[in-house]
C-alpha cells in the first residue's frame, strides 16, 4: 500500500476508532454507555426478528454466490478500505456515532450530547437484541471460521470467530444508527444512510459476514428503527438530540479524518 494512502487511513482509524476528543471539550462523556432497556417491548423484537428470511441453506445458489463474493474481498486486505473497516468494527455507543461525523458535518464530542448518547444506547440495545433473536433461528459460519487462512481486521476471541454471521449484527446496528440520525438531521439523511450501509460493507471487507448476512441485517435494522421511531419515548428525544447536533455544528469543528474516509470509500469494491 502506498505510504500516503496508509498514512491517510491510519489517521482515519485514530480519529474514528479511538475517539480522540479536542482539548477544549468541556467535560468528557463516557466512552461507552450500556442500558438495560431499549425502546421496544420483547414481543415486538421477537416479531421483527421472525420476519426476516431464514439463514441461507448450505450449498444453495445464494450460499455459493455469497462465498464467491466473499473471496473477492481478500484483495482489499491492508488497503485504505480495510483500515476503515477496522474502525467500523467499533459499534458501541456513543463512540460509534463518530463514524457519522463526516456525514453530518460535525465533530461529535465538540459539544455535550447526553440526549443523543442515551438515544444511541437504547437503539443499540434493541438492534443487538433483534439480531440475536434472528440469529438464534439458524447458525451460519463466518468467512473467517470457514477459511482459517482469511484475516479478520479485528482481534477475535475463539467464541467470536465461531459465532453466527446471519444476520449481520453490525449491519443491523449501523442501519439503526443511520436511520435514527436521518430522522434527527434530515438534511444529512442521504450521507448518514450511506455510512450506515458502509458499516455493513465493512463486515464483508473484514471477512466477518457474507453479502446476504448484511442484506438481512440492513432489512432488520430498517424494520427495528421504523418501530422505534413510532414510540413516544424516541419522539420526545428527537428535539433535544437535534439541538445537540446543531450545537456541535456551531462549534465549527469537523473530524480531521474526513479526507481519509473519502479516500477509503472511493476504493473500488470487488
ABEGO torsion letter per residue (X at the ends): XBAAAAAAAAAAAAAAAAGBBBAABABBBBABBBBABBABBAAAAAAAAAABBBBBBBGBAAAAAAAAAAAAAAAABGBAAAAAAAAAABABOAAAAAAAAAAAGBBBGABBBAAAAAAAAAAAAAAAAAAAAAAAABBBBBAAAABAABBBABBBBAAAAABBAOBBAAAAAAAAAAAAAAAABAAAAAAAAAAAAAAAAAAAAAGABBAAAAAAAAAAAAAAAAAAAABAAAAAAAAAAAAAAAAAAAAGBBBAAAAAAAAAAABBBX
